Amino acid sequence: MIKRKNRTDEFSADNRAVIKFKISDLVMMVVLVILCLTCVLPFLHLMAKSISSNAPVLAKEVFFWPKDVNLRAYKAIFNDGQLTHSMIYSAIVVILQTVIGVSTCIMAAWPLSRKRLKGRTALNLFIMFTMYFNAGLIPTYLLLSDLKMLNTMWVLILPGAFGAYNFLIMRTYFSSSIPDSLEEAAYLDGASNIQIITKVVIPLSKPIIATISLFIAVGRWNGYQDSKFYITKKSLHMVQYLLSMMVIPMDQAEQISISEASAITTTPEVIQAAAIMFVTIPILCVYPFIQKYFVKGVMIGAVKG
């Protein structure tokens, strides 16, 4: 009788545990759905407006589903050519900065992750100091002016190519994932430092390279302040800066828009929605190709052992 009672109590306890788990799981699912909707719904709203006709958009009738579907706004953007040229130019800048940024990050993080390097503590502190302190906008502008980099593509690439935060993540990966014994074995086989990096380090570092590449690419693609501060030639402006001048209220002299010949069949509100989608979609297309490596890379150091 006592054994039967104990079994009944255990069964009841297990039932309560299952019910409690299901309730907590449901709460987590609801929270996650709400967070996802806050990201997805604005995107759907803009997409619906960008492919809707003028009358429903002006009447505030378009929310998450388009009305009178057409592609006039996108045709106006392509016919105008301003955003298209800036898109190609911005893609070149992003690719160059990503390649240079990842290369310099690897060349700095790998030696500073090895214990045999003398003075690595001081060098690490020197690099990390730049993560918290900088000279400020005016000294930076004067420096770039003295270096003859203003109104050039390189003023958008070189100053932000190397980041202390990216360096810290990559150095941590090298320290925890590539043991000294592997490097010593390569040395015994006659490999040079460059061969160790190209044939041992880089093949074993695909997750962190994908993660850092995504950080640099997204940061450069979304950045527009340096284009505003250091560039005056319209042909050298980043696409995000042109987009900000289209959607942010400002003086008529500074604001840009699609030419009248291209935008005659659509309204500014529809053009703005189409321009935002035109600029956003390319960077979203990058995620599916590196998602596997990115998820693995951001988990580096989360679980020890």
C-alpha positions as semicolon CSV with decimal commas, in nm:
position;residue;x (nm);y (nm);z (nm)
1;M;0,000;0,000;0,000
2;I;0,285;0,231;0,083
3;K;0,465;0,146;-0,241
4;R;0,150;0,215;-0,444
5;K;0,114;0,552;-0,271
6;N;0,475;0,641;-0,342
7;R;0,431;0,553;-0,708
8;T;0,118;0,770;-0,722
9;D;0,305;1,062;-0,568
10;E;0,590;1,021;-0,816
11;F;0,342;1,010;-1,105
12;S;0,174;1,328;-0,982
13;A;0,509;1,501;-0,942
14;D;0,609;1,402;-1,295
15;N;0,276;1,531;-1,427
16;R;0,325;1,866;-1,255
17;A;0,676;1,889;-1,399
18;V;0,548;1,822;-1,751
19;I;0,269;2,077;-1,716
20;K;0,510;2,335;-1,576
21;F;0,751;2,277;-1,864
22;K;0,476;2,315;-2,122
23;I;0,357;2,644;-1,972
24;S;0,708;2,790;-1,962
25;D;0,769;2,666;-2,315
26;L;0,448;2,831;-2,432
27;V;0,546;3,160;-2,271
28;M;0,886;3,149;-2,443
29;M;0,722;3,075;-2,778
30;V;0,482;3,368;-2,739
31;V;0,768;3,605;-2,652
32;L;0,974;3,483;-2,947
33;V;0,681;3,521;-3,185
34;I;0,624;3,879;-3,066
35;L;0,992;3,963;-3,112
36;C;0,990;3,808;-3,460
37;L;0,681;4,004;-3,556
38;T;0,845;4,332;-3,452
39;C;1,115;4,258;-3,711
40;V;0,905;4,101;-3,986
41;L;0,594;4,323;-3,988
42;P;0,774;4,653;-4,073
43;F;0,953;4,470;-4,354
44;L;0,623;4,334;-4,490
45;H;0,463;4,677;-4,460
46;L;0,735;4,843;-4,665
47;M;0,729;4,564;-4,922
48;A;0,353;4,594;-4,959
49;K;0,375;4,971;-5,006
50;S;0,658;4,945;-5,258
51;I;0,455;4,729;-5,499
52;S;0,116;4,897;-5,449
53;S;-0,040;5,167;-5,659
54;N;-0,046;5,529;-5,549
55;A;-0,411;5,569;-5,446
56;P;-0,426;5,297;-5,174
57;V;-0,092;5,410;-5,029
58;L;-0,201;5,775;-5,011
59;A;-0,531;5,666;-4,856
60;K;-0,340;5,468;-4,586
61;E;-0,510;5,146;-4,693
62;V;-0,195;4,938;-4,739
63;F;-0,068;4,755;-4,433
64;F;0,078;4,407;-4,484
65;W;-0,078;4,312;-4,816
66;P;-0,031;4,508;-5,142
67;K;-0,319;4,655;-5,340
68;D;-0,319;4,701;-5,717
69;V;0,021;4,533;-5,750
70;N;0,270;4,700;-5,985
71;L;0,647;4,760;-6,008
72;R;0,641;5,124;-6,117
73;A;0,848;5,244;-5,820
74;Y;1,125;4,992;-5,890
75;K;1,121;5,083;-6,259
76;A;1,157;5,450;-6,162
77;I;1,460;5,366;-5,946
78;F;1,630;5,171;-6,226
79;N;1,545;5,433;-6,488
80;D;1,687;5,711;-6,271
81;G;2,017;5,524;-6,220
82;Q;2,131;5,722;-5,916
83;L;2,062;5,453;-5,657
84;T;2,171;5,179;-5,897
85;H;2,513;5,337;-5,945
86;S;2,548;5,396;-5,571
87;M;2,444;5,035;-5,503
88;I;2,721;4,895;-5,723
89;Y;2,973;5,139;-5,577
90;S;2,868;5,049;-5,222
91;A;2,900;4,676;-5,296
92;I;3,260;4,733;-5,415
93;V;3,340;4,928;-5,098
94;V;3,185;4,658;-4,878
95;I;3,378;4,379;-5,049
96;L;3,710;4,565;-5,027
97;Q;3,665;4,658;-4,662
98;T;3,557;4,304;-4,571
99;V;3,861;4,147;-4,740
100;I;4,104;4,401;-4,591
101;G;3,938;4,390;-4,249
102;V;3,940;4,011;-4,219
103;S;4,299;3,989;-4,347
104;T;4,434;4,246;-4,101
105;C;4,232;4,091;-3,818
106;I;4,382;3,747;-3,885
107;M;4,736;3,888;-3,911
108;A;4,697;4,068;-3,577
109;A;4,497;3,807;-3,384
110;W;4,702;3,500;-3,471
111;P;5,045;3,614;-3,340
112;L;4,890;3,787;-3,038
113;S;4,711;3,464;-2,944
114;R;5,042;3,273;-2,918
115;K;5,215;3,264;-2,579
116;R;5,563;3,261;-2,734
117;L;5,528;3,619;-2,863
118;K;5,714;3,857;-2,633
119;G;5,532;4,174;-2,532
120;R;5,194;4,044;-2,646
121;T;5,023;4,165;-2,327
122;A;5,127;4,526;-2,390
123;L;5,025;4,501;-2,757
124;N;4,686;4,356;-2,663
125;L;4,626;4,638;-2,416
126;F;4,728;4,894;-2,677
127;I;4,476;4,756;-2,928
128;M;4,200;4,722;-2,668
129;F;4,258;5,086;-2,563
130;T;4,130;5,195;-2,905
131;M;3,806;5,008;-2,836
132;Y;3,711;5,254;-2,561
133;F;3,886;5,578;-2,657
134;N;3,937;5,766;-2,983
135;A;4,063;6,106;-3,088
136;G;3,723;6,242;-3,191
137;L;3,571;6,363;-3,515
138;I;3,770;6,683;-3,576
139;P;4,119;6,531;-3,520
140;T;4,017;6,235;-3,737
141;Y;3,901;6,470;-4,013
142;L;4,227;6,669;-3,999
143;L;4,431;6,348;-4,012
144;L;4,242;6,217;-4,314
145;S;4,280;6,556;-4,481
146;D;4,658;6,551;-4,426
147;L;4,669;6,199;-4,572
148;K;4,486;6,323;-4,886
149;M;4,209;6,068;-4,834
150;L;3,908;6,301;-4,841
151;N;3,676;6,253;-5,140
152;T;3,826;5,915;-5,221
153;M;3,694;5,561;-5,189
154;W;3,964;5,473;-4,938
155;V;3,836;5,715;-4,676
156;L;3,535;5,482;-4,647
157;I;3,745;5,165;-4,630
158;L;4,075;5,205;-4,445
159;P;3,971;5,392;-4,124
160;G;3,720;5,121;-4,031
161;A;3,897;4,818;-4,174
162;F;4,043;4,704;-3,842
163;G;3,826;4,687;-3,530
164;A;3,936;4,601;-3,176
165;Y;3,611;4,415;-3,107
166;N;3,655;4,188;-3,409
167;F;4,018;4,138;-3,312
168;L;3,915;4,030;-2,961
169;I;3,667;3,772;-3,093
170;M;3,914;3,626;-3,341
171;R;4,199;3,616;-3,088
172;T;3,975;3,431;-2,843
173;Y;3,888;3,178;-3,112
174;F;4,253;3,117;-3,198
175;S;4,347;3,076;-2,832
176;S;4,070;2,828;-2,754
177;S;4,040;2,633;-3,080
178;I;4,390;2,604;-3,229
179;P;4,635;2,445;-2,982
180;D;5,007;2,523;-2,971
181;S;5,085;2,158;-3,046
182;L;4,930;2,193;-3,392
183;E;5,152;2,490;-3,468
184;E;5,459;2,308;-3,336
185;A;5,382;2,007;-3,557
186;A;5,365;2,234;-3,860
187;Y;5,700;2,389;-3,768
188;L;5,856;2,043;-3,741
189;D;5,729;1,966;-4,090
190;G;5,915;2,273;-4,218
191;A;5,618;2,511;-4,258
192;S;5,682;2,886;-4,245
193;N;5,462;3,136;-4,059
194;I;5,275;3,226;-4,379
195;Q;5,217;2,858;-4,462
196;I;5,086;2,794;-4,111
197;I;4,835;3,077;-4,149
198;T;4,723;2,985;-4,501
199;K;4,724;2,604;-4,469
200;V;4,645;2,547;-4,101
201;V;4,486;2,850;-3,938
202;I;4,249;2,972;-4,210
203;P;4,101;2,627;-4,299
204;L;4,028;2,568;-3,929
205;S;3,878;2,915;-3,879
206;K;3,588;2,924;-4,124
207;P;3,323;2,989;-3,855
208;I;3,499;3,290;-3,706
209;I;3,599;3,426;-4,047
210;A;3,235;3,408;-4,159
211;T;3,124;3,580;-3,838
212;I;3,376;3,865;-3,864
213;S;3,306;3,904;-4,236
214;L;2,936;3,944;-4,164
215;F;3,003;4,198;-3,888
216;I;3,226;4,407;-4,115
217;A;3,000;4,381;-4,422
218;V;2,679;4,472;-4,239
219;G;2,849;4,753;-4,049
220;R;2,990;4,902;-4,368
221;W;2,668;4,857;-4,565
222;N;2,458;5,030;-4,298
223;G;2,709;5,307;-4,226
224;Y;2,649;5,649;-4,376
225;Q;2,797;5,907;-4,137
226;D;3,151;5,889;-4,276
227;S;3,008;5,934;-4,626
228;K;2,841;6,250;-4,498
229;F;3,150;6,385;-4,321
230;Y;3,430;6,300;-4,563
231;I;3,269;6,289;-4,909
232;T;3,132;6,578;-5,114
233;K;3,128;6,415;-5,460
234;K;2,789;6,265;-5,536
235;S;2,943;5,977;-5,730
236;L;3,131;5,861;-5,417
237;H;2,838;5,863;-5,174
238;M;2,730;5,533;-5,020
239;V;2,380;5,411;-5,100
240;Q;2,274;5,434;-4,734
241;Y;2,360;5,804;-4,731
242;L;2,151;5,866;-5,041
243;L;1,867;5,669;-4,883
244;S;1,887;5,877;-4,564
245;M;1,863;6,195;-4,772
246;M;1,547;6,057;-4,934
247;V;1,359;5,950;-4,620
248;I;1,481;6,189;-4,347
249;P;1,317;6,536;-4,351
250;M;1,577;6,802;-4,430
251;D;1,628;7,120;-4,627
252;Q;1,516;7,109;-4,989
253;A;1,868;7,200;-5,099
254;E;2,012;6,888;-4,936
255;Q;1,734;6,638;-4,997
256;I;1,759;6,417;-5,305
257;S;1,484;6,240;-5,494
258;I;1,423;6,039;-5,806
259;S;1,423;6,254;-6,118
260;E;1,085;6,381;-6,236
261;A;1,106;6,189;-6,563
262;S;1,146;5,861;-6,374
263;A;0,909;5,927;-6,086
264;I;0,621;6,081;-6,279
265;T;0,404;5,768;-6,245
266;T;0,448;5,718;-5,871
267;T;0,446;5,911;-5,543
268;P;0,733;5,997;-5,305
269;E;0,595;5,767;-5,033
270;V;0,595;5,466;-5,266
271;I;0,939;5,562;-5,402
272;Q;1,080;5,578;-5,047
273;A;0,942;5,234;-4,963
274;A;1,084;5,089;-5,285
275;A;1,423;5,254;-5,221
276;I;1,440;5,106;-4,870
277;M;1,360;4,760;-5,006
278;F;1,608;4,809;-5,290
279;V;1,886;4,882;-5,039
280;T;1,786;4,622;-4,777
281;I;1,735;4,310;-4,987
282;P;2,098;4,263;-5,107
283;I;2,243;4,239;-4,756
284;L;1,964;4,001;-4,652
285;C;2,062;3,769;-4,936
286;V;2,404;3,718;-4,774
287;Y;2,273;3,556;-4,455
288;P;2,156;3,218;-4,592
289;F;2,500;3,141;-4,735
290;I;2,694;3,197;-4,410
291;Q;2,427;3,125;-4,149
292;K;2,578;2,785;-4,057
293;Y;2,921;2,932;-3,991
294;F;2,779;3,246;-3,829
295;V;2,578;3,056;-3,565
296;K;2,882;2,846;-3,479
297;G;3,105;3,152;-3,468
298;V;2,891;3,359;-3,232
299;M;2,879;3,068;-2,986
300;I;3,257;3,072;-2,946
301;G;3,341;3,098;-2,579
302;A;2,981;3,051;-2,466
303;V;3,052;2,696;-2,345
304;K;3,391;2,618;-2,195
305;G;3,542;2,269;-2,219
